[in-house]
Amino acid sequence: MLELMDRDVAAETMTDLAGVHARTGCLRDAITCYRRGLACMREADDQDGEARTLVSLAGVYVRSGRHEDATDCYERCVAILRERRDAAGATQTLRALNVAMVGFAPA
């Protein structure tokens, strides 16, 4: 099993790599890396990192047309932020959730 420090490094590395993939349009690879980074963050109980990564993953899901997956990520992020009493962060995430929901709402 990874040591705590190793999980932190793995989480940072995976999210950095995911960002590179997202910027170059390799969305499937970005999703894979964000998910792996999330797993490491959960193991390390890094809720701040988890919330940030969920928002980034949601953005990639939106770009991929996977609006329901994006909505799920935003909702999980809001739950974390509310638990941490970060009202401003939760409000900002709810705004992003609204944008994602518009993408798949029936016309």
N, C-alpha and C positions, 0 to 999 in steps of 0.2 A: 504494500500500500504506500501511496505517496506521503511524504512528510508534509506538514502544513505549509512550510515555505515552498515546497515543490508544487503544491496545488495552486498557490498564489501565482507562481511564475507560469505554470501551465495555463491558468485562466487568463492572465494578461497576454501571454503569447497567442493563445487561440483567438482572443478578441481582437488583437492587433492584426493577425492574419485574416480574420473575417472582414475587418475594415478594408484591407487591401483588396480582397476578393470583391467586396461590394463596390468599391471605387472603380474596379476594372470591368465590372459587369458580370462577373462570375457568381451569380446569385445563389446557385445551388451549393457551391463551395462555401460561400459566406454563411449560409444557413447552417451547414454542417459544423463549421468552426464556431459559430456563436453557440450552438447547442452544446458542443464539447466544453466550451468555456463556462457555460452556465452550470454544467454538471460539476466542474471543479469548484466553482464559487459556492454551490450548495454544499459540497463536502466541507469546504472551509468556513461555512456559515457567514459568507460575505454578502450581506443583504444589500448594501450600497452598490456593490459591483453587479449583483444580480439585477437590481432595478435598472441600472444603466444599460446593461446588456440586453435586457428584455425590450427596452425601447429601441435599441439598435436593431435587434432581430425583427421587431415589429415593422420597422421601416423597410427592411429587406423583403419581408412578407408582402407589404403593400406594393412595392415595386414589382414583385412576382405575380401580383394579382391574387394572392392568398389572403384575402381580407378577413376571413374568419380566424385564421391563425394569428394574424396581426391583432385582431380584437382580443383574442385570448391572452396574448403577451401583454398588451396594454392593461387588461383587467388584473392580471397577476402583479404587474408593476404597481398599479394603484393600491392594491391590497397591501403590498410591502410598505409603500410610502405612508399609507394611513396608519399602519401599525407603528411606524417610526415617527408618527405625528408631523409629517412633512406635508402640510396643507398646500403650500405653493407648488411643490413637485407633483402632488396628486392632481391638482387643478390643471397644470400644464399637460400632464399625461392624459387626463380626460379630454382635453382639447384635441390632442393627437388621436385619441380613440374616436372622437366624433368625425374627424377627417377620414379615418379608415372605414368607419361605418357607412359614410356617404358613398364610398367606392363600391359597396355591394348591396346597397338598398334598392328595392324594386322601384322601377321608374313609373 
